[in-house]
Amino acid sequence: MTDAPTPPKKLRSRVTVDGLDRVPHRAFYRGLGLDDEAMSRPMIGVVSTHGETSPCNANLGDQAAHAYRGVQEAGGTPREFTTISVSDGFSMNHQGMKNSLMSRDLIADSVELVMRGHAYDGLVGYGGCDKNLPALIMAMVRCNAPSVFVFGGSTLPGMYKGKTVSILDTYEGAGAVMAGTMTQEDLDGMERAAMPTVGACPGQFTANTMGMVSEVLGIAPLGSATMPAVYAERRALGEKAGRLVMDILKRGGPLPRDLITRKSLENACAIVAATGGSTNAGMHISAIAHEAGISFTMDDVGAVFERTPLIGNLRPGGAYYALDVHRLGGVPIIIKELIRSGHMHGDTLTLTGQTLAEAVADAPAPDGEIIRPVENAIDTSGGVIVLKGNLAPEGAFIKVAGLKVRVHEGPARVFESEEDCMAAVRKRDYKEGEVIIIRNEGPAGGPGMREMLGPTAVIYGQGMGEKVALVTDGRFSGATRGMCIGYLSPEAHNGGPLGLVENGDIIRIDTNAACAIDLLVDDATCEAGSMAVAACTNAAWPSAVPTPSTAMSTSSPLNVMFLNVPLSVRDFSFTKEFAPRSATRPTDPLATPDPTTAAAPAASPRHGPPARPPPRPPAGAGRCGSR
């Protein structure tokens, strides 16, 4: 047990209730039903993404109510508020997906604004869907007030014809019907069985992955992430969260920036790799690091992924669900095993003030089937890895958990958007052996970095998941499986080599020791392409952004969806969020930056589309270098 932190000298909320000139503020609180005693207590925000936007969020209000009572029981005055959530399930495979990743940063902004604007002393946050989990953690790190995060839990797996089914089966089932290997009747039955309760997707997709990450970071109660959304245990969990935030406030910590360290970020990457988690996690972990002022690059993420063994037999790469892990004893089983084997740091802090190793000391051992001991790992490297090469100089992610074919070489089939690709996939207008390219879907090029579960799942359902590869500068769902490489950096819109690929170009992908993705062209072509990339990247493209006199600040996230403006460093741009926040950032919700030292907002010029490369010279005998 570490030494107890020193309690704060003064509650932040006193700025809203103490003093003669705070009569109006107190009057507003009285309008909410508070009396003198309630106003004298710490003010604790209780936020959730509750609403009818998805099953993931549908019961978060009820769960947050338990945390509300926990705060009251511990002597605080809880203040309920909500924020938005964009469901990947409903926005998938159409233009609405351009708003999904953006919502992460907007949610973080909204929670930060309420916490700072109302000067609340602490925060309990409930998230249920993919983007609102990292969003709430990001907000907690920004505010650095006593905070407890709770993932709302996943749905129970469905059952159809004696087999468990999840939402992934419906996506792949649509492809199977197109291929004639499943009847429409069976797909209809699966549709009705896939989501039997509220909650997030039950496999090791993005929500469950980030739920596990929250525990490993120490910002969520241990044992909470794998508990199904509808379990009665969640009442006690909520009350515990409410009492815990009050305990942290009284002790003075640990605060979010005490918890989010380089070691805990490495632990977060380890839990992703060990469980075959979502490729989105690498991006979200880097964004959380950014809020803490820590530079955590794709190379940092990839190094942990590479050295961490895959021990979780979880869908989509494996056979089991979050529920099965919960029945064993939850995430602490995996943490304890990885600490034992030296793949996770045990000296990082948790919400209780215990070290991670102390907190999981009593966790049971792996069962050997759902969670394996490291000595009998499914794979010696993690279920998610980073690839690099001349097609992705700054890196790309692929989930290799469950992947049977680890090397693929074939001709490119280029599509300029997800819609174009999906139209071809529906008609089965592609061939075995091809490398399907979907470009212009990155953070700036989309804009919005859409998730590509639609085409990847349909391809898999058509029986082609291990027979073709798919490469994109967009991203994937945690449910995506097969030879699918995404998040290519730099993206095509910003001059990335993906924008230079032509139909028929040969691409080689090696997910074994080489960890490479390369465009196999001659040296002359490679050099010409590199010059074109540099020209695209460095060109001063004419701005199409309205002036401030006719529009809001172009750095606003809201403008991205309407104006195609790339997001600034503050927002989700994949390559830029690896950079840490400025050291001048205020560390207290009430602190005001010094106007003489505050950094000016980053400019957000609109880039035009990458220029086509110069005509290709005659093919030579050499090959472009791969790494």
VENPEBEL-V748247 format. One line per field, one symbol per residue. burial: 1 if it has 24 or more other ideal C-beta (glycine too) atoms within 12 Angstrom, else 0. A space follows every 50 residues. Layout:
# VENPEBEL-V748247
burial: ???
This chain:
# VENPEBEL-V748247
burial: 00000001001110111000000011001000010001101111111111 10111111111111111111111111111111111111111110011111 11111111111101110111111111111111111111111111111111 11111111010001111111111111111001000010011011111111 11111111111111111111111111111110010011111111111111 10111111111111111111111111111111111111111111011101 11111111111111111101111111011111111111101011110111 11111111110010010001111100111111111111111111111111 11101111111111111110110110000100011111111111111111 11111111111101100111111111111111111111111111111111 11001111111000111111100011011101100110000000100000 00011110111011111111111111110110001010110000000000 000101100100100000000001010
